[in-house]
C-alpha cells in the first residue's frame, strides 16, 4: 500500500513536508514561519546530543524530547523533528514507526478531535502518527459498536476510491481495536468485521495483526496498556511451539493478511537469520506462502534500513518460485515509508533479473494507485521507469489492462 500526498494550506507546512519527504535540511524557513523554539533541526540536535550515545534502549530518552513537541507545534513539528533525529541516528530509523505512534497518541490526547488530529499527522515512518491517533481515540472513548467503527473513517472515504488516508484510518482502526481489547486479537478482528466493505476490513485486519506482532516482539513506549503482564492477557499473542500461530487458529477470512504479518513472528523466533526464516516460510500452508514471502520482503527493508543492494541480496534466500514476492514486499515497503514512487523506481533499477525487475515495476505501479487517483499523474510516475519496463508499471497502475510480454500477472 502506497501513501497519498497530503495537501497543505500554508507555507510553513509545505516547507516541513519537503523536509520530511527528502530528509534535507531547511533550517531557517520552517523556523521563521512557526516561531521561536520550533526549529525542527535545532530541536533534533538537542535530542541527538542527549540520547544518541546511550548504550541500550534509547526510546525513553528520545520520547521525552519528541512527544512534548506536540504541545508546542502540533504533530507536524514532532514528526519533522523525528525525521531529523532519524537522519542522525540509525537506531531511530529502525523504530521510527513506534515513535510516530506515540506522537499520534499524545496529539489526540491533547485535542480529542479525531478528524482534526488525524489530518495534522504526516505519513512519515509508515504513517505511525495516524495509527496512534486512532489508538488513542479508542483508548479514550472505550466505545466499540457498528456505528462508531463505521463512522470513524468516513471523512477520508469515498465510494470506489481506496486512497492512502482511507487505508491509514482503517489500518489504524485495527491497531486501536487491538489496544481497546487489551490485545485480544480475536476480539479486535471481530471489531474489524463490523466494517461494510471488504477492502476496509482487510486494511483493518492488517492493523490488528501488526499491533499483535509488534506488541509481542518489540519494545513499546508512550502507549497505554503496554505494560500488562503476559499472564493477565486473555489472548496468547505468539507461540514458539507453532510458528504459524495465531494464523493456525483463525478462520480463513483472516488468513491472507495474517500470513503477511506472520513472518515478523517467524523472524523473531529465528533471531532474524534470513535463510532459516525463508525455510520456515516454506512451512506455511502453500496457499499463503506468497504472502509470507511478501511480508519477508517488507521486514527485510526495515532490517537493511534503505540499503537496496543488501535488500535484493537478502531476497536470494527465498526459493526462486517465490522470489518475486520478496522483491515486491521490499519495494512496496520502500514506497510505504517515503510515499514516493521514485524511491521504488530507484530500487527496481538495481534489480538485475528481467522477470524480477518487471514484477518490481508492476508493484511500483500498484502503489501509485493509492498515491494518486488521477491517471495522468500515475502516467508520470511510471514514465521514469527504465525503458522496457514502463508498461509493467502502467499495468500495475491500472493504466493498461493487458500485461506486457514477459510479465506474469498474479
C-alpha positions as CSV (number, residue, x, y, z in Angstrom):
1,X,0.0,0.0,0.0
2,X,1.4,3.4,-1.0
3,X,0.8,6.8,0.5
4,X,-1.1,9.8,-0.8
5,X,0.4,13.2,-0.7
6,X,-1.4,15.4,1.8
7,X,-2.5,18.8,0.7
8,X,-1.1,21.6,2.9
9,X,-2.6,25.1,3.1
10,X,0.1,27.3,4.4
11,X,3.8,27.8,3.5
12,X,5.2,26.5,6.7
13,X,3.6,23.1,6.3
14,X,4.8,22.9,2.7
15,X,8.3,23.6,3.9
16,X,8.0,21.0,6.6
17,X,6.6,18.5,4.1
18,X,9.6,18.8,1.9
19,X,11.8,18.3,4.9
20,X,10.0,15.0,5.8
21,X,9.9,13.8,2.2
22,X,13.5,14.4,1.2
23,X,15.2,14.4,4.6
24,X,17.1,17.6,3.5
25,X,17.6,20.4,5.9
26,X,15.5,23.5,5.5
27,X,16.9,25.2,8.6
28,X,15.6,28.7,8.6
29,X,12.4,28.8,6.5
30,X,10.4,26.5,8.7
31,X,11.6,28.1,11.9
32,X,10.8,31.6,10.7
33,X,7.2,30.6,9.8
34,X,6.3,28.8,13.0
35,X,8.1,30.9,15.5
36,X,11.0,30.5,18.1
37,X,11.6,27.2,19.7
38,X,10.1,25.3,16.8
39,X,13.1,24.8,14.6
40,X,13.0,21.0,14.0
41,X,16.6,20.8,13.1
42,X,17.8,22.6,16.3
43,X,15.4,20.5,18.3
44,X,16.7,17.4,16.7
45,X,20.2,18.3,17.6
46,X,19.3,18.7,21.2
47,X,17.7,15.3,21.2
48,X,20.7,13.7,19.4
49,X,23.1,15.3,21.8
50,X,21.2,14.0,24.8
51,X,20.3,10.5,23.6
52,X,22.4,9.2,20.6
53,X,25.3,8.0,22.7
54,X,23.1,5.9,25.1
55,X,24.2,2.3,25.1
56,X,21.0,0.3,25.1
57,X,17.3,1.4,24.9
58,X,17.2,4.9,23.6
59,X,13.5,5.1,23.1
60,X,12.5,6.6,26.5
61,X,15.1,9.4,26.1
62,X,14.1,10.3,22.6
63,X,10.4,10.3,23.5
64,X,11.0,12.8,26.3
65,X,12.2,15.1,23.6
66,X,9.8,14.3,20.8
67,X,6.4,13.8,22.4
68,X,6.2,17.2,24.2
69,X,6.8,18.9,20.9
70,X,3.2,18.1,20.0
71,X,2.1,20.7,22.6
72,X,4.5,23.2,21.2
73,X,3.9,22.9,17.5
74,X,1.5,20.1,16.8
75,X,2.2,16.6,15.3
76,X,3.9,18.2,12.3
77,X,6.7,19.7,14.5
78,X,7.1,16.5,16.4
79,X,7.2,14.4,13.2
80,X,9.6,16.8,11.4
81,X,11.9,16.7,14.4
82,X,11.7,12.9,14.4
83,X,12.7,12.8,10.8
84,X,15.8,14.9,11.5
85,X,16.6,12.7,14.5
86,X,16.3,9.6,12.3
87,X,18.7,11.2,9.8
88,X,21.3,11.4,12.6
89,X,20.8,8.1,14.4
90,X,20.3,4.8,12.6
91,X,18.7,3.3,15.7
92,X,15.9,5.8,15.5
93,X,15.2,4.9,11.9
94,X,14.6,1.3,12.9
95,X,12.0,2.3,15.5
96,X,10.5,5.4,13.8
97,X,7.1,3.8,13.5
98,X,7.0,3.3,17.3
99,X,7.9,7.0,17.9
100,X,5.3,8.1,15.4
101,X,2.6,6.1,17.2
102,X,3.5,7.8,20.5
103,X,3.3,11.2,18.8
104,X,-0.2,10.4,17.4
105,X,-1.4,9.2,20.7
106,X,-0.3,12.3,22.5
107,X,-1.8,14.5,19.7
108,X,-5.2,13.0,20.2
109,X,-5.0,13.2,24.0
110,X,-4.3,16.9,23.7
111,X,-7.1,17.7,21.2
112,X,-9.7,14.9,21.5
113,X,-10.8,15.5,17.9
114,X,-10.1,12.6,15.5
115,X,-10.6,14.4,12.2
116,X,-8.6,17.4,13.2
117,X,-5.7,15.5,14.8
118,X,-5.6,12.8,12.1
119,X,-5.4,15.4,9.4
120,X,-2.5,17.0,11.3
121,X,-0.3,13.9,11.1
122,X,2.1,13.0,8.3
123,X,2.7,9.8,6.6
124,X,6.4,9.5,7.6
125,X,7.6,6.3,9.2
126,X,4.8,4.2,7.7
127,X,2.1,6.6,8.9
128,X,2.5,5.6,12.6
129,X,1.2,9.0,13.7
130,X,-2.2,8.3,12.0
131,X,-2.3,4.9,13.7
132,X,-1.6,6.4,17.1
133,X,-4.5,8.9,16.8
134,X,-7.0,6.1,16.2
135,X,-5.5,4.0,19.0
136,X,-5.9,6.9,21.4
137,X,-9.4,7.5,20.3
138,X,-10.5,4.1,21.3
139,X,-8.5,4.2,24.5
140,X,-10.3,7.4,25.3
141,X,-13.9,6.6,24.4
142,X,-14.0,2.9,25.3
143,X,-16.9,2.6,22.8
144,X,-16.9,-0.1,20.0
145,X,-20.1,-0.7,18.1
146,X,-21.1,-0.9,14.4
147,X,-21.9,2.8,14.3
148,X,-18.7,4.1,15.9
149,X,-16.5,1.7,13.9
150,X,-18.1,2.5,10.5
151,X,-18.3,6.3,11.0
152,X,-14.7,6.8,12.2
153,X,-13.1,6.8,8.7
154,X,-16.0,8.5,6.8
155,X,-14.1,11.8,6.5
156,X,-11.4,10.0,4.3
157,X,-13.7,7.6,2.4
158,X,-15.3,8.0,-0.9
159,X,-17.3,5.3,-2.8
160,X,-14.9,3.4,-5.1
161,X,-11.9,5.4,-4.0
162,X,-9.3,3.4,-2.0
163,X,-6.7,6.0,-1.2
164,X,-4.0,6.2,1.3
165,X,-5.7,8.2,4.1
166,X,-8.7,5.8,3.9
167,X,-6.3,2.9,4.3
168,X,-4.4,4.6,7.1
169,X,-7.6,5.2,9.0
170,X,-8.9,1.6,8.6
171,X,-5.4,0.2,9.3
172,X,-5.2,2.4,12.4
173,X,-8.6,1.2,13.4
174,X,-7.1,-2.3,13.6
175,X,-4.4,-1.1,15.9
176,X,-6.9,0.8,18.0
177,X,-9.3,-2.1,18.4
178,X,-6.5,-4.4,19.4
179,X,-5.4,-2.0,22.1
180,X,-9.0,-1.4,23.1
181,X,-9.5,-5.1,23.7
182,X,-6.2,-5.3,25.6
183,X,-4.5,-7.2,22.8
184,X,-7.2,-9.9,22.4
185,X,-6.6,-10.4,18.7
186,X,-9.8,-12.4,18.1
187,X,-12.0,-9.6,19.6
188,X,-10.2,-6.9,17.6
189,X,-10.7,-8.8,14.3
190,X,-14.4,-9.2,15.1
191,X,-14.4,-5.4,15.5
192,X,-12.9,-5.1,12.0
193,X,-15.7,-7.3,10.8
194,X,-18.2,-4.5,11.6
195,X,-16.9,-2.6,8.6
196,X,-19.1,-2.8,5.5
197,X,-16.6,-3.1,2.6
198,X,-14.1,-6.0,2.4
199,X,-11.2,-3.6,1.4
200,X,-11.7,-1.7,4.7
201,X,-12.0,-4.9,6.6
202,X,-8.7,-6.3,5.2
203,X,-7.0,-3.0,5.9
204,X,-8.3,-3.2,9.5
205,X,-7.1,-6.8,9.8
206,X,-3.6,-5.7,8.9
207,X,-3.5,-3.1,11.6
208,X,-4.7,-5.7,14.2
209,X,-2.1,-8.3,13.2
210,X,0.6,-5.7,13.1
211,X,-0.3,-4.5,16.6
212,X,-0.3,-8.0,17.9
213,X,3.1,-8.8,16.4
214,X,4.8,-5.6,17.4
215,X,3.4,-5.7,21.0
216,X,4.7,-9.2,21.4
217,X,8.1,-8.8,19.8
218,X,9.3,-5.2,20.1
219,X,9.5,-2.7,22.9
220,X,6.7,-0.2,23.1
221,X,6.7,3.2,24.8
222,X,4.3,6.0,25.1
223,X,1.2,3.8,24.6
224,X,-1.4,2.9,27.1
225,X,-1.7,-0.7,28.3
226,X,1.8,-1.8,27.1
227,X,3.0,-3.0,30.5
228,X,0.2,-5.6,31.1
229,X,1.9,-8.8,32.3
230,X,1.5,-11.7,29.9
231,X,-0.2,-13.9,32.3
232,X,-3.1,-11.3,32.6
233,X,-3.7,-11.2,28.9
234,X,-6.8,-13.0,27.7
235,X,-5.2,-14.0,24.4
236,X,-1.8,-15.7,23.7
237,X,-0.1,-13.5,21.1
238,X,2.6,-15.8,19.8
239,X,3.6,-19.4,20.4
240,X,7.1,-20.7,19.9
241,X,5.8,-24.2,19.6
242,X,3.8,-23.2,16.5
243,X,5.4,-20.7,14.1
244,X,2.0,-20.4,12.2
245,X,0.2,-19.3,15.3
246,X,-2.1,-17.2,15.6
247,X,-3.0,-17.8,11.9
248,X,-3.3,-21.5,12.6
249,X,-6.3,-20.9,14.9
250,X,-8.2,-18.3,12.9
251,X,-11.0,-18.5,10.3
252,X,-10.0,-18.4,6.6
253,X,-11.2,-14.9,6.0
254,X,-8.3,-13.5,8.1
255,X,-5.5,-15.7,6.8
256,X,-4.2,-13.8,3.8
257,X,-3.5,-10.7,5.9
258,X,-2.4,-12.9,8.9
259,X,0.3,-14.7,6.9
260,X,1.7,-11.5,5.5
261,X,2.4,-10.4,9.1
262,X,3.3,-13.8,10.4
263,X,6.8,-13.6,9.0
264,X,7.6,-11.0,11.7
265,X,6.9,-13.6,14.3
266,X,9.0,-16.2,12.4
267,X,11.8,-13.7,12.2
268,X,11.6,-13.1,15.9
269,X,11.8,-16.8,16.8
270,X,14.6,-17.3,14.2
271,X,16.6,-14.4,15.5
272,X,16.4,-12.7,12.1
273,X,18.6,-15.4,10.5
274,X,17.2,-14.9,7.0
275,X,18.0,-18.3,5.4
276,X,16.1,-20.0,8.3
277,X,13.2,-17.5,8.1
278,X,12.9,-18.4,4.4
279,X,12.8,-22.1,5.2
280,X,10.1,-21.6,7.9
281,X,8.1,-19.5,5.4
282,X,8.0,-22.7,3.3
283,X,6.2,-24.4,6.2
284,X,3.3,-22.0,5.8
285,X,0.3,-23.6,4.1
286,X,1.1,-23.4,0.4
287,X,-1.9,-21.3,-0.4
288,X,-0.5,-18.5,1.7
289,X,3.3,-18.8,1.2
290,X,3.3,-15.9,-1.3
291,X,2.0,-13.7,1.5
292,X,4.7,-14.9,3.9
293,X,7.4,-14.0,1.4
294,X,5.8,-10.7,0.7
295,X,6.0,-10.0,4.4
296,X,9.5,-11.3,4.3
297,X,10.4,-8.5,1.8
298,X,8.6,-5.9,3.9
299,X,10.6,-6.9,7.0
300,X,13.9,-7.1,5.0
301,X,13.5,-3.5,4.0
302,X,13.2,-2.5,7.7
303,X,16.1,-4.7,8.5
304,X,18.5,-3.2,5.9
305,X,17.4,0.4,6.6
306,X,17.4,1.6,3.0
307,X,20.3,-0.4,1.6
308,X,18.8,-1.5,-1.7
309,X,21.5,-3.9,-2.8
310,X,21.5,-5.6,0.6
311,X,17.7,-6.0,0.4
312,X,18.0,-7.6,-3.1
313,X,20.7,-9.9,-1.8
314,X,18.6,-11.0,1.2
315,X,15.8,-11.9,-1.2
316,X,18.1,-14.6,-2.7
317,X,17.4,-16.6,0.4
318,X,13.9,-17.1,-0.9
319,X,13.2,-20.1,-3.2
320,X,13.1,-18.9,-6.8
321,X,9.4,-19.7,-7.1
322,X,8.6,-17.1,-4.6
323,X,11.5,-14.6,-5.0
324,X,9.4,-12.1,-6.9
325,X,7.1,-11.8,-3.9
326,X,10.1,-10.9,-1.7
327,X,11.1,-8.2,-4.2
328,X,7.5,-6.9,-4.2
329,X,7.5,-6.8,-0.4
330,X,10.7,-4.7,-0.4
331,X,9.7,-2.2,-3.0
332,X,6.2,-1.7,-1.6
333,X,7.6,-1.1,1.8
334,X,10.1,1.4,0.4
335,X,7.2,3.4,-1.0
336,X,5.2,2.9,2.2
337,X,8.0,4.6,4.2
338,X,8.6,7.6,1.9
339,X,5.3,7.9,0.0
340,X,7.3,8.4,-3.2
341,X,7.2,6.1,-6.2
342,X,10.5,7.5,-7.3
343,X,12.1,5.7,-4.4
344,X,10.6,2.4,-5.6
345,X,11.9,3.1,-9.1
346,X,15.4,3.6,-7.7
347,X,15.2,0.2,-6.1
348,X,13.9,-1.5,-9.2
349,X,16.8,-0.1,-11.2
350,X,19.2,-2.2,-9.1
351,X,17.3,-5.5,-9.7
352,X,19.2,-7.5,-12.4
353,X,16.8,-10.4,-13.2
354,X,14.4,-9.4,-16.0
355,X,11.3,-11.1,-14.5
356,X,12.0,-9.8,-11.0
357,X,12.6,-6.3,-12.4
358,X,9.3,-6.4,-14.3
359,X,7.4,-7.5,-11.2
360,X,9.2,-4.8,-9.2
361,X,7.9,-2.1,-11.6
362,X,4.5,-3.7,-11.6
363,X,4.5,-3.3,-7.8
364,X,5.5,0.4,-8.1
365,X,2.5,0.9,-10.4
366,X,0.2,-0.8,-7.9
367,X,1.4,1.5,-5.2
368,X,0.8,4.6,-7.4
369,X,-2.9,3.8,-7.4
370,X,-3.1,4.7,-3.7
371,X,-0.8,7.6,-4.1
372,X,-2.8,9.3,-6.8
373,X,-6.3,9.0,-8.2
374,X,-5.6,10.9,-11.4
375,X,-4.5,8.6,-14.3
376,X,-2.4,11.3,-15.9
377,X,-0.3,11.7,-12.7
378,X,0.2,7.9,-12.5
379,X,1.4,8.0,-16.1
380,X,4.1,10.5,-15.0
381,X,5.1,8.2,-12.1
382,X,5.5,5.3,-14.5
383,X,7.2,7.3,-17.2
384,X,10.5,7.4,-15.2
385,X,10.8,3.6,-15.2
386,X,13.6,2.0,-17.2
387,X,12.9,1.6,-20.9
388,X,11.3,-1.7,-21.5
389,X,9.5,-1.7,-18.1
390,X,7.3,1.3,-18.4
391,X,4.3,-0.9,-19.4
392,X,4.9,-3.2,-16.4
393,X,4.5,-0.1,-14.2
394,X,1.5,1.0,-16.2
395,X,-0.2,-2.4,-15.9
396,X,0.3,-2.3,-12.1
397,X,-1.1,1.3,-12.1
398,X,-4.3,0.1,-13.9
399,X,-3.5,2.3,-16.9
400,X,-3.5,-0.7,-19.3
401,X,-5.4,-3.9,-18.9
402,X,-3.2,-6.4,-20.8
403,X,0.1,-7.4,-19.1
404,X,3.1,-6.7,-21.3
405,X,5.1,-9.7,-22.7
406,X,7.2,-11.4,-20.0
407,X,5.1,-10.1,-17.1
408,X,3.2,-12.7,-15.2
409,X,0.0,-11.2,-13.8
410,X,-0.6,-12.8,-10.4
